[in-house]
């Protein structure tokens, strides 16, 4: 058993990826902070283990997501930047795993809404390059298409972003995995941004059917006017 697992068991914080996603769904920021920190500490003790750095990066991505949902942009930016460093370490050790690039691109993209102008300049191209690489390596990854779309969604239009391009990615993600609740969530968010309220409510409702515990999805649905 890898030392990272041993360390987390001792700390009482050994959570699987699905469990971390559940913390994200409940917007449990405190638990995500503890787990991200524990995973990073464990990765430092097994510094040559790419998967350990990847797991820490994924936890920081969830933390950045929740901090942003809770309107704490500064904390979201800090978490995303911490995760970027961990994802880069995973890729430096093993650059042949598409999901490592997906997480790196996601984290770079998460800096942008927290700090739109400087974030776009510093991280926009890095996000796009990483996500393009993830899709080149695994074009059938529904998760990678969602992440690519989120990158487009938050990237300013003068950088080639915007909801219209994002919607194409979300639809492709759903075609690859019709049970991807995240794809329906972001499809709904993008439709709402484009003032396509009926389509937004339909997509968000479908997302909640697939993942009924996601608080942010409920919040987004409540924002969309009923037709």
Secondary structure, DSSP 8 states (H G I E B T S, - for coil): --HHHHHHHHHT----HHHHHHHHHTT-HHHHHHHHHHHHHHHHHTTT-HHHHHHHHHHHHHHHHHHHHTT-HHHHHHHHHHHHHHHHHHHHH-TT-HHHHHHHHHHHHHHHHHSHHHHHHHHHHHHHHHHHHHHHH-TT-HHHHHHHHHHHHHS-GGGT-SHHHHHHHHHHHHHH-TT-HHHHHHHHHHHHHTT-HHHHHHHHHHHHHH-TT-HHHHHHHHHS---
